[in-house]
């Protein structure tokens, strides 16, 4: 089943609706069928992966390699706004609270703090000016830490699920 949802199934807003078809590596799977056989824990893990997948994509402006645009205070403001929308409008933030360590939540908040600091310290008159590399590097590192925390949470949930199913 992992291959059937891994490479697709998320629309531009990161949503998969029951009854829609999702395209996988080798087949199309109806999400009605995918959700029908899942336990609550499996559904949670699926939604966690899909939600974190969307958040991962939102972090593209903080890419270390192959950036297509310079990082400006305006780019920081826009990224912060998109992250806030993911957190509240898409309820993505809800998934940040499930890990007992709250590592993803804490790194998300540090990233948002960094982005807000960039916006506050730069001011509207310099919003389009390219930021110093050191300023970008701090934000990039925060984004990297968030991606790492998300990957670790997914890994630990998957390990727990494997342990439970083999017990």
C-alpha positions as CSV (number, residue, x, y, z in Angstrom):
1,X,0.0,0.0,0.0
2,X,2.9,2.4,0.7
3,X,3.8,2.5,-3.0
4,X,0.3,3.2,-4.0
5,X,0.1,6.5,-2.1
6,X,3.7,7.5,-1.9
7,X,4.1,9.3,-5.2
8,X,0.7,11.0,-5.4
9,X,-2.6,11.6,-3.9
10,X,-2.2,15.1,-2.5
11,X,-3.7,18.1,-4.2
12,X,-2.3,21.6,-4.2
13,X,-3.6,22.2,-0.7
14,X,-2.3,18.9,0.7
15,X,-5.7,17.3,1.0
16,X,-6.8,13.8,0.0
17,X,-10.6,13.3,0.2
18,X,-12.3,10.0,0.7
19,X,-13.7,8.8,-2.6
20,X,-11.1,10.5,-4.8
21,X,-8.6,8.5,-6.8
22,X,-5.0,8.9,-6.1
23,X,-2.2,7.9,-8.5
24,X,0.6,5.8,-7.2
25,X,3.7,4.4,-8.7
26,X,2.0,1.5,-10.6
27,X,-1.7,2.0,-10.1
28,X,-4.6,4.2,-9.2
29,X,-6.2,3.5,-5.8
30,X,-9.5,4.9,-4.6
31,X,-9.0,6.5,-1.2
32,X,-12.3,5.0,-0.3
33,X,-10.6,1.6,-0.5
34,X,-7.5,2.8,1.1
35,X,-9.3,4.2,4.2
36,X,-11.8,1.4,4.4
37,X,-9.2,-1.2,5.6
38,X,-7.3,1.1,7.9
39,X,-7.3,1.2,11.7
40,X,-7.5,4.6,13.4
41,X,-3.7,4.3,14.0
42,X,-3.1,3.6,10.3
43,X,-5.3,6.5,9.3
44,X,-3.4,8.8,11.6
45,X,-0.1,7.7,10.2
46,X,-1.3,8.2,6.7
47,X,-2.6,11.7,7.4
48,X,0.6,12.5,9.3
49,X,2.7,11.6,6.3
50,X,0.5,13.5,3.9
51,X,0.4,16.5,6.2
52,X,4.1,16.5,6.7
53,X,4.6,16.0,3.0
54,X,2.8,19.2,2.3
55,X,4.8,21.1,5.0
56,X,8.0,19.7,3.5
57,X,7.1,21.3,0.1
58,X,6.3,24.6,1.7
59,X,9.9,24.8,3.0
60,X,11.4,24.9,-0.6
61,X,12.3,28.6,-0.3
62,X,14.9,27.5,2.3
63,X,16.6,25.0,0.0
64,X,20.3,24.9,0.3
65,X,20.8,24.0,-3.3
66,X,19.2,25.1,-6.5
67,X,17.2,28.1,-5.2
68,X,15.5,29.9,-8.0
69,X,15.0,33.2,-6.2
70,X,17.0,35.2,-3.6
71,X,15.8,35.2,-0.1
72,X,14.4,38.6,1.0
73,X,12.4,39.8,4.0
74,X,9.3,39.6,1.7
75,X,10.1,36.0,1.0
76,X,10.4,35.4,4.7
77,X,7.0,37.1,5.3
78,X,5.3,35.0,2.6
79,X,6.8,31.8,3.8
80,X,5.8,32.6,7.4
81,X,2.2,33.3,6.2
82,X,2.1,30.0,4.2
83,X,3.3,28.1,7.2
84,X,0.7,29.8,9.4
85,X,-2.0,28.8,6.9
86,X,-0.8,25.2,6.9
87,X,-0.8,25.3,10.8
88,X,-4.3,26.7,11.2
89,X,-6.3,26.5,8.0
90,X,-5.2,22.9,7.2
91,X,-4.9,21.9,10.8
92,X,-1.3,20.8,10.1
93,X,-0.3,22.1,13.5
94,X,-2.4,19.5,15.1
95,X,0.0,16.8,14.0
96,X,2.9,18.7,15.5
97,X,1.5,18.0,19.0
98,X,1.3,14.2,18.9
99,X,4.9,13.3,19.6
100,X,5.6,13.2,23.3
101,X,8.9,15.1,22.7
102,X,7.2,17.8,20.5
103,X,10.4,18.1,18.5
104,X,8.6,19.0,15.3
105,X,6.4,21.5,17.1
106,X,9.4,23.2,18.8
107,X,11.4,23.4,15.6
108,X,8.4,24.8,13.7
109,X,8.1,27.5,16.3
110,X,11.8,28.3,16.1
111,X,11.5,28.6,12.3
112,X,8.5,30.9,12.7
113,X,10.4,33.0,15.3
114,X,13.4,33.3,12.9
115,X,11.2,34.4,10.0
116,X,9.3,36.9,12.1
117,X,12.6,38.3,13.4
118,X,13.8,38.8,9.8
119,X,10.6,40.7,8.9
120,X,10.7,42.8,12.0
121,X,14.4,43.7,11.7
122,X,14.3,44.5,8.0
123,X,11.3,46.7,7.8
124,X,9.1,47.4,4.8
125,X,11.5,49.8,3.0
126,X,14.0,46.9,2.6
127,X,11.6,44.1,2.0
128,X,12.8,43.3,-1.5
129,X,16.5,43.6,-0.6
130,X,18.5,40.3,-0.7
131,X,19.3,39.3,2.9
132,X,22.8,38.6,4.0
133,X,23.9,34.9,3.6
134,X,24.2,34.6,7.4
135,X,20.6,35.6,7.9
136,X,19.4,33.2,5.2
137,X,21.6,30.4,6.7
138,X,19.9,30.7,10.1
139,X,16.5,30.4,8.5
140,X,17.7,27.6,6.2
141,X,19.1,25.7,9.2
142,X,15.8,26.1,11.1
143,X,13.9,24.7,8.1
144,X,16.4,21.8,7.9
145,X,15.9,21.0,11.6
146,X,12.1,21.0,11.0
147,X,12.4,18.6,8.1
148,X,14.7,16.3,10.2
149,X,12.2,16.4,13.1
150,X,9.3,15.5,10.8
151,X,11.2,12.6,9.3
152,X,12.2,11.3,12.8
153,X,8.5,11.5,14.0
154,X,7.3,9.6,10.9
155,X,10.1,7.0,11.4
156,X,9.2,6.5,15.1
157,X,5.5,6.1,14.3
158,X,6.3,3.6,11.6
159,X,8.6,1.6,13.9
160,X,5.9,1.6,16.6
161,X,3.3,0.4,14.0
162,X,5.7,-2.4,12.9
163,X,6.4,-3.4,16.4
164,X,2.7,-3.5,17.3
165,X,1.8,-5.6,14.2
166,X,4.6,-8.1,14.8
167,X,3.6,-8.6,18.5
